[in-house]
Amino acid sequence: MYKKGERIAIIDGCRTPFQRSGTGFYDMMGWELGRCAVKGLLSKIPVPVSEIGHVIMGTVAADITTTNVAREIMLGAGLPHTIPAHTNTVACISAGAAIANGANMILAGDVNAVIAGGVETFSDPAIKISKPYRRFLLDMTMFTRPKTLGGKLKLLRKMRLKDFITPEKPALGEYSTGLIMGQNADRLAKRLGISREDQDRFALLSHQRAAKAIKDDKLKDEIVPVVPPGKSQAVIVDNGPREDATIERLAQLRGAFDRRYGTVTAANSSFLTDGAAAVLLMSEKRAKALGLKPKGYIRSHAFTGQDLWEELLLGPAFAIPASLKKAGLKFSDIGVIEIHEAFAAQMLGVMICLESDKFGREKLGLPGRVGKVNIDRVNIYGGSLSLGHPFGATGARLMMTCCDRLRESGERYGVIAGCAAGAVGGAMIIENAKS
């Protein structure tokens, strides 16, 4: 996609520790987490802020008080107010979309450098009061606005007690289909014949890999400590990985979405997570002029749309071959694979599709399969099932880990990919900066 000399350089990245919602970052707002990630990033790189032309952050469950959270993040991080900022949302691949948007701005010559990433917190999600109560408040204060007591009582008589006390609970579901993600994962597992045991074994592998990566300090370079407000001790490590996880313990859990027949459980699904991540992108030419040493380059990126009923979670199986085609590469050229783990069933389903001749021919128009997936190249430091998944931030984490793995392994190419609500897929080919 990009010619040499015009590639987008990934200068560096930084993220907060990822915390299970309701734990370490319980009292922090999203913009505060994002500020920590951006400040950490700026402390790592000797780049004048005058080089930064834009800030783009992804988020999904936006707080109405900070709707353009990217702006609040960059101001809170101390960046000049003259730098514009905007927020985007593409569900679980929001950070990937932010990065792609930033790369396109640089390619267009609009800016020299962009900070891109994302943030999410579910420790304090927006919970709606009931619709009748919302209508009542709006009619009382904005629309009908009765001026007499009789008029006000007339509105009040339309209300029932439960309208005042029953809120609308947050739902992580598909507006178009009415299904929540876990139900889609159960349907996918049944359709592709993915067993409960295989799902649990993949989830266990993710936790084992993440625990080992933390023990071996593989993730330390990308994490900035965070001291929550009112606390004296910094949060320094992800608290999702379970070092004590066993296949026997995982097998004891019942289905989380289909209690009777379901194979998707809380243990083989990603969990609600608070966290933020950010990367600095720059044109290759400008990075060289400043004497910077990038961690990697974006070779290509692709976004795809799939069928909402049958292919919702299979985005990477569509987006990876699309990004490979743009880059002029084959799947066998890829030495590092980082894919968002929404569910173990989703990961196994993506790998089944990538290795399927029928899928390659019928869905992708290829002569056969995309390629053979070597599990020893996939998410070797753990993934969303263990490290956690702040919806708006995961894509930036994938990019940082991919760059670090490329440098460590010496492989030339890596791929990052994810699925998203609305049946959207996203993928990027990352090139080793040393190549």
Secondary structure, 3 states (H helix, E strand, C coil): CCCCCCCEEEEEEEECCCEECCCCCCCCCHHHHHHHHHHHHHHHCCCCHHHEEEEEEECCCCCHHHCCHHHHHHHHCCCCCCCCEEEECCHHHHHHHHHHHHHHHHHCCCCCEEEEEEEECCCCCCCECCHHHHHHHHHHHCCCCCCCHHHHHHHHHCCCHHHHHCCECCCCECCCCCCEHHHHHHHHHHHHCCCHHHHHHHHHHHHHHHHHHHHCCCCHHHECCECCCCCCCCECCCCCCCCCCCHHHHHCCCCCCCCCCCCCCCCCECCEEEEEEEEEEEEHHHHHHCCCCCCEEEEEEEEEECCCCCCCCCHHHHHHHHHHHHHCCCHHHEEEEEECCCEHHHHHHHHHHHCCHHHHHHHHCCCCCCCCCCHHHECCCCCHHHHCECCCCHHHHHHHHHHHHHHHHCCCEEEEEEEECCCEEEEEEEEECCC
